[in-house]
Amino acid sequence: MNFRKNASLLVGLAIPLVLIIAVIVSIYIPRLTNKPPHYNFLYTSNNYYPSNVRFKVQQGKLIREELPLDPSYPQPIKDSLAITEPTFFLHDVTRNESREISFAEAQQLKLDPNRESPDGYSLQQGSNNGVFPFFYNGPYGVSWFLTGHTTSHKMNVKQTTDYGGVELLGWVIP
Amino acid sequence: MNKQELLESIKQLSHDNQLSRDELIAAYEEGQGMSTITTPSGRRFALTDILYYLGGVIVALGLIVLIAQNWSYLTTATQLLVTLGAGIAAYSIGVLFSQGQHESRLANPFFLISGLILPLGIGIAFHKAGYNTSTSLNQSLIALLLFAVYAASTFFFRKTIFTIFTFIFGTFLFFSFTSYLAVGSPFLLEWNFWPYRILAVGASYLLLGHYLSHTTQRRLSGVLYSLGSLAFFGAALWLGGWKPEQNMLWEGLFPLLVCGGIGLSIYLKSRSILIFSSLFLVGYILKITSEYFSDTIGWSVSLVIVGLSLIFTGYLTFYLNKKYLSLTATQNT
């Protein structure tokens, strides 16, 4: 093949390929050089519990706060607010699997409530949707990743529903 | 020149990719007194071709509406038959017609129907096989399949219609696959991944348009120059951002890129690159004025500056078009 004659063809085809290779390199090379995440984390799914219930970490322990309902709420609304507890999950990052645990078990854990783990990773949501909306086959896929040090690791977090979402409560301190 | 010499010349021109089958047929039809239309690129486009393609689009639309209206009444087998089956049938009919000496142009509308229906058919086949067709991985597989079919068809049949679909499905494959890669890396989504991808596609289209301008498919180069300019300059402007989250590097680089585009339009003798470069220069002037000067010198003075800049850009475009492109505009648009 005459390179000079076909230079525009070769360079034109090379540009998208170079971008693809650059993206692959930017994803996989940092994974080889950086330490993988090693702090397990506690999260809840199905977070449709009433707005007066809070779960938070205080002095390294998970606590449940129940605030009095807004007195301006009409009584029928107060009555209809049945207390539904969220589901607690402990995610093992080494085995990359989630295990459902009770609130009592969750309270036994020593937790770091920061958004970023002690080893510099944070839990982020990603999407695996395609670019062509015509092929909608819903519900849209949502994936979760531990992201940090210019790298990310997909976490197979369990969710109670596709739309329930995930709320990080804290990183488990061994 | 006698007939034998003429045929030898045609062979030589065809070998050098200087003469396409369509051009040869158009010249023959013109000699026979058949109706032709001269497009802005100078190519003679038979009226029958327009009817063929229009018919192809109407058939494809009809099939899509038929499927959409009766989706819930159709069994899985019927859904596949009217989409994938119809796409494959249209492609096969096109292949049969392309073998014939007189019916080869009739093949194009059937190839057009197949190109419009096959993505739907393959998507439905994936869906029925239990694959979630909304994920970027499965869309990449669908795009790869379509791209492979049409790239191979371009190679074997050397038809413009296949080249068009190869570009469409190749672009679809590029965006789907890079989206699939980005799934494993959410930080790429924060990193202006879309405009960078569009920028790459724009640059690629411009270069491939230049390559095609030297082949028998040179009439596609004008379309590629237009789409490439639109994508490239649009993405570059997008990367510049907006105050206070602007990207100074891209904002500073943009006028150089546009000037490069104007220079390129003269080199390639492409009016579409000149027009898009000028339009984006106007857009950039408006953007920069409203971003940085409307608060300091006021809107009234800004409007005067913008107006003068537009007059200057308009005159520059007119001058360059008249001096460098008008005489050769018939080559590429």
Interface residues (C-beta under 8 A of the other chain):
Chain A: K5 N6 S8 L9 V11 G12 L13 I15 P16 L19 I20 V23 I24 S26 I27 Q124 Q125 G126 S127 N128 N129 G130 V131 F132 F134 F135 Y136 N137 G138 Y140 G141 S143 F145 T147 T150 T151 S152 K154
Chain B: L120 G123 H127 N132 T133 S134 T135 S136 L137 N138 Q139 S140 I142 F172 F174 F175 S176 F177 T178 S179 Y180 L181 A182 V183 G184 S185 P186 F187 L188 L189 Y196 R197 A200 V201 A203 S204 Y205 L206 L207 L208 H210 Y211 H214
